[in-house]
Amino acid sequence: MNTCTECGSEDDYNFSLNIGLCNACIGKKIERLEEENRWIPVGERLPEEGVFCHIFIPAFNKCCPQRGWYKPKKRHWSTTTRGRETTRQVTHWKPITLPEGD
Ligand SMILES: [Zn+2]
């Protein structure tokens, strides 16, 4: 009998994927990964002050997002793309994730 490495369940183990998880934990993992990887609308929430993140500006980012950080007091974003610029045209942002491990 295989057991889920997350919750220890044996009943709902997913043998077809066989990645060490039960169906419920696979569902939770997919939800967590989708949340971590989605672009967050600025109307929904903003990053903490000074935290470097990916930013999307529809007029400029046809292929690649820029990077920048939000300044709540001035209600604008600073970017480093061309020198040091500020903008209020950011529509979405997402945290920058780095490789795990060494
Ligand atoms: Zn589980």
Boltz pocket constraint, residues with backbone or C-beta under 6 A from the ligand:
constraints:
  - pocket:
      binder: B
      contacts: [[A, 4], [A, 5], [A, 6], [A, 7], [A, 8], [A, 9], [A, 21], [A, 22], [A, 23], [A, 24], [A, 25], [A, 26]]
      max_distance: 6.0
